[in-house]
Amino acid sequence: MTLLSNPYRRRWLGWGVLVTAFFLVSLHRSSTAVLSEELMRSFETTGTTLGLLHSSFFYLYAAFQVPAGLLTDRYGARAIAAGGTALMSVGALAFGLAPTYALAFAGRVLVGLGASVLFVAALRFCANWFRPDEFGTMTGATFSVGILGGLAATTPLAIAISRLGWRQSMIGLGLLGLAAAIGIVLFSHDSPADAGLPPVENVPDRPDVTDAATLKRYVSDAVREPETWLLGIMLFFMTGIGITIFGLWGIPYLVQTHDISVTAASVYLLVGNVGGMIGPTLFGWVSDRSGNRTGLIVFSTVVFGLTWGIFAAFGVVPLLLVGAIFLVSRVLRGGVPLAFAVIKERHPEGASGTVIGLINTMGWIGAAVFPVVLGAALDAYWTGETVNGTRVYTEFGYRVAFAIAAASGLIAAACAVVLHVRTRAERPLETGADADRPTS
């Protein structure tokens, strides 16, 4: 059997094209940290307006998570992912060409709208092509590729911007995204049957698409379940704070408190993203083999809160220690993506895209809220000084921002603990065809 005719090999090709597009999603949403000085100069922004520009990606991205799930379950992952990737790429081209703040804002909103469907579509693809006892691992692997996109948004993007300019770099990403959209159409079929291939052993039968009335019932059932809200609130704080620090304020913090260049500062975020690539896949693999979901989530949320508590308490942390904290903490926070496995396993197979989109919405609402919150906190401690058009903030201002992050981590941990207590009596994850019960 060839790569295209063997379903066990073909699924990796289809997944690979999808996560290439998801890689670009993560690169776009994390790029503002490296772009921050360029954007402040180009559009004369304050900390708050830069936060608004960064968070503009998340407005429609957050709003469309539930519709993304509904559309993916209704029309299939391939069509929705291909259309979303194309729209995201057109937005990237518009952002790179924008002569004014307003047009840059609109372009980034368009990037967020197109990007909103990619994660849900990738997990829906995994649900159709991989066994239940592989789903946690594939969720972690998909999330890790996203972290790789965040890694590319650090030192590699900083180098590209220094050599090509920020506008040319954004245009290049837009063209790459259009190529990925074509690849999704060609290779990311919704199921082995849709690709004209035999089924993958022990993957449960599920419809490629689900009718509208059934989807409405799935949404109603999920909204009434307390576990949905616990997972969603947890993701609101975890996603919102993580994206804000690693995607926006982490580099300015290092530049201004340690007097290093943007490129040098980006290396520390790159190191953290290496940990972020390892953690989700590792935790997903452990979870699939142990049957433990929520216990690992609790551990990761506690680590998250403690991480930002260190920066809140000490302000200026030695650079070597910054790299070590970013690396180790992001490995240990790898249990958070298991939230998507938990919600999927609590609902029927045909609802996977819908229920994943539901809790993902709450996470990305946090990503839209916290850039502005932390930006406003920093503006309150602005020194009145600018360097090359960039505002300079005080160490105490950054400590206040990190204190907000640490408090958010504590709330997320409380939600995870309650979730674990509510679900600990449920049966551990079964494997293969016997995986017919929810798991904790």
N, C-alpha and C positions, 0 to 999 in steps of 0.2 A: 504494500500500500504506500502511496505517495503522501506527501505532506497535506495535500488538498483532499485526498480521498480517505484518510484515516481520521476518524472523529477524535481520537485521543491526541493526535498531533494538531489537527485543525483547530481544536478549541484554544490551543496556546497562540496560534496565529491570530484568531479573532480577538482574543483577550489582549494580545500584545498591541494591536492597532487601537483598540479602545483605550487602553491605559496610556498610549502615546498621547492621545487627545487629553486625557486626564492629567498627564504630566504638564501639558501646556496650561491647563486650568490653574494648577498650583503655582506655576511659574508666574502667570499673570497676577494672581491674587496676592502673591508675596513680593512682587517686584517693587512696590512703592518704597520699601526700606532703602534699597540701593538708589532708587530714583529720587528720593526725597529732596536732596539738595538741588538737583537739576530742575525738579518741578517747582520748588520754591523760587528759584531764579527765573524760570521761564514764565511763571504765572503770578509771581509776587504774592505767595500765600502766607498766611499765619499758620500756627500749629493747628488751630481749629479747622481752617479751610483746607489744609493739607489732609487732616483727618477725614473731612467730608469727601474729598476727592478719592482717598483710599477706600473709604467705606461705600462709595457709590457703586463699586463692583458688587456689593452684597445686597443692595436694595431689591433688585429683581431676582438676584440669585437666591435670596432667602424666600421671597414671595412665591417663586416658582418651584420650590422643592416638592410640595404636594401635587401641583399640576404635573410636574415632571414624572412623579411616580404613577399618577393616573394615566398619563399619556403613554408611558412606557409599558404599563400593564395592558393598555387598550390597543396600542398600535405596534408594539414590539420595540426592542432596544435598538435595533439597527437603524431604523428610519429616524427615530428621535435623536439618537446620538449623532448621526451624520448631519442632520439639520442644525443641531445645536453647535456642533464644531464649526460648521461653515459660518453661522451667525457670529460666534465668538471671534472668529478670525477676521471677519469684516470689521467688527468693533475695534480689534487691535490695529488694523490699518487706519481707521478713523482717528484713534487715539494718537498714533504716531504722527499723523499729518495735521493735528488740530492746532490752529493758530491762537486760540483763546482758551481760557479756563472753562468757559461754558461748553465749548465743543469737546474739549478733553473729557469733561465730566460726562457728556452724552456718550462719547465713545466707550468710556469705561463701563457705563451702565449697560451698553450693548454687549460688551465682553461678558459681563456678569450674567446677562439674560441667556446668552448662548451656552455659557459654561454650566448653567444650573442643572442641566439634564445628565451630565457625563457620569458623575459618581453613581447615581441611581441606575442608569442604564448599564454601567459596567457590572454592578452587583446583580442586576436582573439577568444579564448574560451568564454570570457565574452560576446563578441558581438553575439555569437551563442546561448547562454543560458540565457541571461538577457535582459530585455526590454530596449529601448533607454533611458527612464527616470531613469533607474537604472545604466546606464553605467558610469556616472560621479562618483557615489558612489563606484562602483566596481573598477574603475581606482584608486581612492584614497585608497581603502582598499588594493588593490594589492601593491600599492606603499608603504603603511604603513607596510605591511609584509616585504617588502624589507628593510625598516628602522629598523624593528625588527632584521633583519640579521645584520645590521650595529651595533645595540645595542649589539648583542651577540659577535661582534668583539671587544668590549671594555673590561669591567671588567670580564665577564665570560670567554672570551678567554685568558685574562691575567692570570686568576687563573688557567685555564687548562694548559697553557704553564709553569707556575711556578711549577705545580705538575707533569705534564707528559713530558714536553719538547716540543719545537715548532715542531719538526719533527713528533713526535707521534700524536700531535694534528691535523696536516695536514692530516696524514694518516687516522685518525678517520673520518675526514670530507669527505674524498674520499669514504670511505666505506658507510657512510650514504647517500651520493649522489647516489651511485649505487642502494641502496634500493629504493630511491625516483624514479629513472628511471623505475624500475619495477612497482611501484604504478601508474605512469602515463600511462603505457601500459594497466594496468588493469581497470582503472577508469576514465581517462580523455578523453572520446570520443568527437569527433568533434562537435556533435550536438545530441539532443535527438533522432532524427531518426537513427543516426549512432549507438546509444546505444540500439535501438529497443524500444524506449519509445515514448509516445505521445508528441506533441509539447508543449512548454511553452506559455501560452496565451500572445498575444500582442508582441511577439518577431518576427520581420519582417522575412519573408522568404528570405533566402540567400543561395547561393551554399556553400557546404562544401569545395569545391575547385573551382578554377577559371582557365580558359585556359590561355596559355602563351600569345596569341595575346592581350587578354583583359588586362592582367597585364601590358604589354608594354604600352598600351594606358593610363592606370591609372598612371604609373610613369611619362609619358610625361605631362599629365595634371597637376600633382602635382608640377613638376619642374617649370612649366611656371607660377604658381600662386605665387604672392609676399608674401602672408600669410605664405606659406611654409618656405620661407627663413627668415621671421621675427621670426617665432617660432623656427626654427633651430638655428639661430644665438643667440637668447635668451638662448636656452638650452646649446649651446656651452660654454657660460660664466658661467651660473648657475651650470650646472652639473660639468664642469671642475673644478671650484673653490671649490664647495661643497665637491666633492669627494677628492680633494687634501688636504684640511684642515682636514676634519673629517676622511679621510682614511689614511693620512700619517703624516702631520706636526703638527696637533693639539696636540698630546701627547708630542712630543719632545719640543714644545713651552712651555707647562705647566711644564714639568720636569725641563727645563733649566732656565726658568724665575722665578719659584717659589720654586725650589729645593725640589720637591716632587718625590715620586716613580712613576714608570710606572703604577702600579696598582691603586695608588691614582689618578693619572691624568686621567686614563681611566674612572673613576667614572663621571667626568664632561662631557665627551663625551657621556657616557651612559645617563646622564640626558638630554643632547641635543637630543639624539635619541628617548627618550620618547616623547619629543615634536614633533619630526619628525614623529612618529607613529600617534599621535593625529591629526595633522594638515591636511594631505591629505584627510583622511576620512571625517573630519568635513567640509572642504571646498568643497569636492565632493558632500556631502549631501546638503549643502547650495546651491550649484550651480544647482543641479538637481531640486530643488524646486523653485528657483528664476529665472532660465533661464539665469543667469549671468555667463559668463565664463571669458571673457577677462578683465573685471573690477577687478575681484578677482586676476587675474594673475598680473595686474599692481601693485596692493597693495603689493603682495608678493615679487615682484622684488625690489620694493623700500625698503622694510624691509631688504632684503638681502644685498643691498649696504650699508645701514646704519649700519648694524651689524658689518661688517668688518671695516667700517670707525671708529668705536669706538676703536677697537684694534689698528688700524693704528695711531690714534691720541694720545692714552695714553700708548701704549706699554704694560706695566705691569698693568693688571686689577686685582683688588682683587678677590680672588678665589670665594667668595660667589657671587659676581656680575657676574663672568664668568659663573657659573652654571645657574643663573637667565637669563642671556642674551641667552645662548645656548637653554634653555628650551622655553622661550617665543618667541624668534625669529624663532625657527624651527616650532612652532605651526603656527605662522603668515605667514610663507613661504609655507604653505600647498596648496596654490593656483597654484603653478607651474605645478604639474602633470595634471592640466586641459588642458594644451597644447595638450595632446594626445586626449582628448575628442573633442577639437576644430578641430584638423586636421581630425579626423574620421568623424565628422559630416559634413565636407565640401566635402566629396567624397562618391561615391557609396558604398553600404554595402560590396560588394566583394573585395573592395580595402583596408579594414581596416588594415590588417597586413602590407601591402605594404607602405601605407602613414605614419603609425606610425613608421615603421622602418626607413623611410626616414629622419624624423626630429630627431629620436633617434640617428641616425648616427652622426649628427652634435654635439649632446650633448656629445657623448662618444669620439669624436675626441678631444673635450676640455679636457676630462679626461685623454687623452693620452699626451696632450701638457702641461698642467699646472703643473703637478708634476715636470717636468724637469725645467720649467720656475722658479717656486718658489724655487726649489732646487739650481739652479744656483744663484738666488738672495741671498740665505742664504750663499752659499759658498763664495760669494764676501765679506761677513762679518764674516768669520770663524776666531775665536780667535787664531787658531794654536794649541789649546788644545784639547786633547781627554780624555774622562773618560770611562774606561772599553771598549776601542775601539770605542767609539761613539764621533763624532765631537761635539764641543760646539760652538754655534753661539751666536752672540751679540743680545741684546734687539733691537738695531736699525735695525739689519738684519731682525728680525721678523716684525718690523714695516713696513719696505719696502715691505715685502711679503704681509702683510695685506693691504697695500696701493694699490698694484696690484689687490688684491681681491675686494677692494671697487670700484676701477675704472671699473673693469669688471661688477660689479653689476649695476653701472650707465648705461653702454652700454646696458645691458640686460633690464633695466627699459625703456630705450628709445625705444627699439624694441617693448616692450609690449605696450607702449603708442601709437605708430604708428599702431600696430595691432588693438588696441581698437578703435581708431579713424576710421580706415578703415571698421570695422565690426559693429560699434554701431548702424547702421540703420537696421541691419538684425533683423528678427523676433525672440523674445525670444523662448527658448526651449519649444517645446510641449511635451506632455507625451504620453506613450503607443503607439498605432498603428498610431497616427497622427504625430509622430515625423519624418517628411519628409523634413525638411528644415534645413540648417546650422544655427548655433547660435553663438552669441558672448559671 
